[in-house]
Protein backbone atom coordinates (compact mmCIF):
# COMPACT_ATOMS: atom_id res chain seq x y z
CA UNK A 1 0.00 0.00 0.00
CA UNK A 2 1.43 3.36 -0.97
CA UNK A 3 -1.48 5.80 -1.08
CA UNK A 4 -1.53 8.50 1.62
CA UNK A 5 -4.02 8.08 4.42
CA UNK A 6 -7.41 9.47 3.40
CA UNK A 7 -8.58 10.63 6.81
CA UNK A 8 -7.54 10.57 10.44
CA UNK A 9 -10.54 10.34 12.77
CA UNK A 10 -10.05 11.15 16.43
CA UNK A 11 -12.47 9.40 18.82
CA UNK A 12 -12.60 11.10 22.24
CA UNK A 13 -13.94 8.56 24.75
CA UNK A 14 -15.94 10.04 27.61
CA UNK A 15 -18.70 7.48 28.26
CA UNK A 16 -17.63 4.06 27.02
CA UNK A 17 -14.48 2.00 27.25
CA UNK A 18 -11.97 1.48 24.51
CA UNK A 19 -13.11 -2.12 24.17
CA UNK A 20 -16.77 -1.14 23.72
CA UNK A 21 -15.98 1.55 21.18
CA UNK A 22 -13.45 -0.57 19.35
CA UNK A 23 -15.95 -3.42 19.09
CA UNK A 24 -18.54 -1.10 17.52
CA UNK A 25 -16.09 0.49 15.08
CA UNK A 26 -14.62 -2.85 14.07
CA UNK A 27 -18.10 -4.28 13.46
CA UNK A 28 -18.77 -1.36 11.11
CA UNK A 29 -15.42 -2.04 9.43
CA UNK A 30 -16.34 -5.68 8.78
CA UNK A 31 -19.87 -4.70 7.65
CA UNK A 32 -18.27 -2.36 5.09
CA UNK A 33 -16.14 -5.22 3.74
CA UNK A 34 -12.89 -3.68 5.00
CA UNK A 35 -9.92 -5.06 6.93
CA UNK A 36 -8.28 -3.50 9.97
CA UNK A 37 -5.11 -3.43 12.00
CA UNK A 38 -5.52 -2.50 15.67
CA UNK A 39 -2.23 -1.27 17.09
CA UNK A 40 -1.88 -1.12 20.88
CA UNK A 41 0.79 0.12 23.26
CA UNK A 42 2.01 -3.35 24.34
CA UNK A 43 1.83 -7.06 23.55
CA UNK A 44 -0.13 -7.64 26.76
CA UNK A 45 -2.71 -5.04 25.78
CA UNK A 46 -3.01 -6.58 22.31
CA UNK A 47 -3.83 -9.94 23.92
CA UNK A 48 -6.33 -8.29 26.29
CA UNK A 49 -8.19 -6.72 23.36
CA UNK A 50 -7.99 -9.98 21.40
CA UNK A 51 -9.69 -11.78 24.31
CA UNK A 52 -12.34 -9.10 24.91
CA UNK A 53 -13.38 -9.00 21.24
CA UNK A 54 -14.39 -12.67 21.37
CA UNK A 55 -17.18 -11.77 23.79
CA UNK A 56 -17.86 -8.07 23.20
CA UNK A 57 -21.31 -8.70 21.70
CA UNK A 58 -23.04 -12.06 22.21
CA UNK A 59 -25.28 -11.39 19.19
CA UNK A 60 -22.38 -11.08 16.72
CA UNK A 61 -18.91 -12.37 16.00
CA UNK A 62 -15.90 -10.34 14.92
CA UNK A 63 -13.35 -12.36 12.95
CA UNK A 64 -9.99 -11.34 14.36
CA UNK A 65 -6.68 -12.58 15.62
CA UNK A 66 -3.38 -11.66 17.23
CA UNK A 67 0.14 -13.04 17.40
CA UNK A 68 -0.91 -16.04 19.53
CA UNK A 69 -3.53 -16.99 16.91
CA UNK A 70 -1.19 -16.76 13.92
CA UNK A 71 -2.14 -16.63 10.24
CA UNK A 72 -2.13 -12.83 10.21
CA UNK A 73 -2.70 -12.62 6.47
CA UNK A 74 -6.06 -14.42 6.76
CA UNK A 75 -7.39 -12.33 9.67
CA UNK A 76 -9.85 -9.55 8.71
CA UNK A 77 -8.87 -7.79 11.95
CA UNK A 78 -5.29 -8.06 13.19
CA UNK A 79 -4.40 -6.92 16.70
CA UNK A 80 -0.76 -6.08 17.35
CA UNK A 81 1.66 -3.88 19.25
CA UNK A 82 3.92 -3.70 16.20
CA UNK A 83 4.10 -1.41 13.19
CA UNK A 84 2.81 -3.92 10.65
CA UNK A 85 0.03 -4.56 8.15
CA UNK A 86 0.21 -8.31 7.51
CA UNK A 87 -3.48 -8.63 6.53
CA UNK A 88 -3.44 -5.85 3.89
CA UNK A 89 -5.79 -3.73 6.02
CA UNK A 90 -7.69 -0.66 4.84
CA UNK A 91 -8.12 0.90 8.30
CA UNK A 92 -5.63 1.48 11.11
CA UNK A 93 -6.88 1.79 14.70
CA UNK A 94 -4.43 3.29 17.20
CA UNK A 95 -5.10 2.88 20.92
CA UNK A 96 -3.38 2.94 24.29
CA UNK A 97 -0.84 5.52 23.16
CA UNK A 98 0.30 3.58 20.10
CA UNK A 99 1.74 5.67 17.28
CA UNK A 100 2.34 4.78 13.69
CA UNK A 101 5.11 6.15 11.54
CA UNK A 102 3.48 4.69 8.43
CA UNK A 103 -0.21 5.57 8.44
CA UNK A 104 0.23 6.06 4.71
CA UNK A 105 -1.42 3.31 2.76
CA UNK A 106 -4.54 3.15 4.91
CA UNK A 107 -7.85 4.62 3.80
CA UNK A 108 -8.55 5.77 7.33
CA UNK A 109 -6.68 6.01 10.59
CA UNK A 110 -8.61 6.03 13.87
CA UNK A 111 -7.00 7.62 16.93
CA UNK A 112 -9.00 6.43 19.95
CA UNK A 113 -8.20 8.02 23.31
CA UNK A 114 -9.55 8.19 26.86
CA UNK A 115 -10.92 11.66 27.58
CA UNK A 116 -10.45 11.14 31.34
CA UNK A 117 -6.70 10.54 31.05
CA UNK A 118 -4.64 13.76 30.93
CA UNK A 119 -1.67 11.97 29.35
CA UNK A 120 -3.88 10.54 26.61
CA UNK A 121 -5.46 13.96 26.01
CA UNK A 122 -2.05 15.60 25.70
CA UNK A 123 -0.85 12.93 23.31
CA UNK A 124 -3.99 13.28 21.19
CA UNK A 125 -3.46 17.05 20.96
CA UNK A 126 0.15 16.54 19.85
CA UNK A 127 -0.89 13.97 17.25
CA UNK A 128 -3.66 16.29 15.97
CA UNK A 129 -1.11 19.07 15.46
CA UNK A 130 1.36 16.74 13.76
CA UNK A 131 -1.27 15.33 11.39
CA UNK A 132 -2.61 18.80 10.65
CA UNK A 133 0.89 20.12 9.93
CA UNK A 134 1.27 17.21 7.50
CA UNK A 135 -1.83 18.38 5.63
CA UNK A 136 -3.98 15.37 6.43
CA UNK A 137 -7.79 15.51 6.55
CA UNK A 138 -8.87 15.35 10.21
CA UNK A 139 -12.20 14.73 11.92
CA UNK A 140 -12.99 14.85 15.62
CA UNK A 141 -15.74 12.73 17.20
CA UNK A 142 -16.88 13.16 20.79
CA UNK A 143 -19.30 10.97 22.71
CA UNK A 144 -22.67 12.49 23.55
CA UNK A 145 -24.57 12.14 26.81
CA UNK A 146 -26.71 9.45 25.16
CA UNK A 147 -23.61 7.42 24.26
CA UNK A 148 -23.68 8.23 20.54
CA UNK A 149 -21.10 10.18 18.59
CA UNK A 150 -21.13 13.78 17.44
CA UNK A 151 -18.75 15.17 14.84
CA UNK A 152 -17.27 18.39 16.21
CA UNK A 153 -15.78 21.30 14.32
CA UNK A 154 -12.25 22.01 15.49
Long-range contacts (C-beta under 8 A, 24 or more apart in sequence): 1-85, 1-88, 1-104, 1-105, 1-106, 2-104, 2-105, 3-104, 3-105, 3-107, 4-104, 4-105, 4-136, 5-92, 5-103, 5-104, 5-105, 5-106, 5-107, 5-108, 5-109, 5-136, 6-106, 6-107, 6-108, 6-137, 7-107, 7-108, 7-109, 7-136, 7-137, 7-138, 7-139, 8-103, 8-108, 8-109, 8-110, 8-111, 8-131, 8-136, 8-137, 8-138, 8-139, 9-108, 9-109, 9-110, 9-111, 9-138, 9-139, 9-140, 9-141, 10-111, 10-113, 10-124, 10-127, 10-128, 10-138, 10-139, 10-140, 10-141, 11-110, 11-111, 11-112, 11-113, 11-141, 11-149, 12-113, 12-115, 12-124, 12-140, 12-141, 12-142, 12-143, 13-112, 13-113, 13-114, 13-115, 13-116, 13-143, 14-115, 14-116, 14-142, 14-143, 15-143, 15-144, 15-145, 15-147, 16-143, 16-147, 18-49, 18-95, 18-96, 18-112, 18-114, 19-49, 19-52, 19-53, 19-56, 20-56, 21-112, 22-49, 22-53, 22-93, 22-95, 22-112, 23-52, 23-53, 23-56, 23-57, 23-62, 25-93, 25-110, 25-112, 26-53, 26-62, 26-64, 26-77, 26-93, 27-57, 27-60, 27-62, 29-77, 29-90, 29-91, 30-62, 30-63, 30-76, 30-77, 34-89, 34-90, 34-91, 34-107, 35-76, 35-77, 35-78, 35-87, 35-88, 35-89, 35-90, 35-91, 36-76, 36-77, 36-78, 36-89, 36-90, 36-91, 36-92, 36-93, 37-77, 37-78, 37-79, 37-80, 37-84, 37-85, 37-87, 37-89, 37-91, 37-92, 37-93, 37-106, 38-77, 38-78, 38-79, 38-80, 38-93, 38-95, 39-80, 39-81, 39-82, 39-83, 39-92, 39-93, 39-94, 39-95, 39-98, 39-100, 40-79, 40-80, 40-81, 40-95, 40-96, 40-98, 41-81, 41-95, 41-96, 41-97, 41-98, 42-81, 42-96, 43-67, 43-81, 45-81, 45-95, 45-96, 46-79, 46-80, 46-81, 49-79, 49-95, 50-79, 53-77, 53-79, 97-123, 99-127, 115-142, 115-143, 128-154
